[in-house]
Amino acid sequence: MKLRKYFAIRFLIWALTIWLGVSIVVFLVRIMPSDPIETMINRLNNVSGGSTMPESKIAAQREMFRVQFGLVGTLWQQYWESMRNLLTFNFGPSFSSYPTEVSFLIGRAMPYTIGLLLGTSLISWVLGNAIGLFVGLNPRKWYSKTLETVSMCVYPTPYFIMALILLILFCYLNSFFPLTADLPNYFSFTPYYFKKLFNSFFLPASSMIVLGCGWWIISMKSLSNSTSEEDFVHYARLKGLKNRTISYSYVFKNCILSQVTALALQLGGIFCGAMMVEVMFGIPGIGGLLQMAVVQSDYNLMLSIITISIVAVATATLIVDLIYPLLDPRIRYS
């Protein structure tokens, strides 16, 4: 019964987080000073050679676009219409790439962001926790102190600063990798495609893994160092258990619970960092789409990307919360 209550509360928090986040975004986007309809009409006129249309046709075109993009009515009416469309995943056409559907643009860019985000998050989490556990169990060794010092210097560095450093070192001063992502237009299981994929994603992934490892090393080192001084660990040593058994069964299993919770809390920051890295390296992912949406006042694309981001981060956090009782028996029996 208590476990059902635990799951129910987590699902309620998940739903409220998505509703509140999307609601705030809908209102913020609507009160922006720029008018996307006028921007799109001006762009269409420029594409047509700069010829001036009659005012009546411009007014009719303006009204057609406002109805099509759900910008007719009061702010509350637009809000409920936007929420209905979002719940049915009807994102509509893009302002900046009219008449291309927003779903098509996001579907084309999403695999790059998911691959970069999931791959770097898992690698940095596993690698950082392994190194942090090693450092925490050997705090007096010179290499442990060196790793801890390097991690403390790397961790506060913003994602875009690390990306800029790698760009200067390996792309500008030394042409080991391209300045911007050079990917083929279509996916194919060929050595040429995977070579291009590796060259384009190696530096972005490296920047995120290095920064992610910094935090996980520091946190795991602190947890393992304090846990190794607990009474039950001293008792295990007095019983004559092997150091490997003590490290895994007594220290690691207790420390990793906090790291799973920290992973859920860090997902939002990691997602924002991934989008910034994408913009820096020119990866055709969600970050580049969001930058284009902001610059060109593309309400539909902007709202859709932020909504998907909110749902993705909230769902990932929910999944971590749901599997947490499987890792920690104290929750199942409390």
Secondary structure, DSSP 4 states (H G I P E B T S, - for coil): -HHHHHHHHHHHHHHHHHHHHHHHHHHHHHT-SS-HHHHHHHHHHHHTTSPPPPHHHHHHHHHHHHHHTT--S-HHHHHHHHHHHHHTT---B-STTTTSBHHHHHHHHHHHHHHHHHHHHHHHHHHHHHHHHHHHH-TTSHHHHHHHHHHHHHTTS-HHHHHHHHHIIIIISSTTS-SS----SS--SSHHHHHHHHHHHHHHHHHHHHHHHHHHHHHHHHHHHHHTTSHHHHHHHHTT--HHHIIIIIIIHHHHHHHHHHHHHHHHHHHHHHHHHHHHHT-SSHHHHHHHHHHTT-HHHHHHHHHHHHHHHHHHHHHHHHHHHHH-HHHHH-
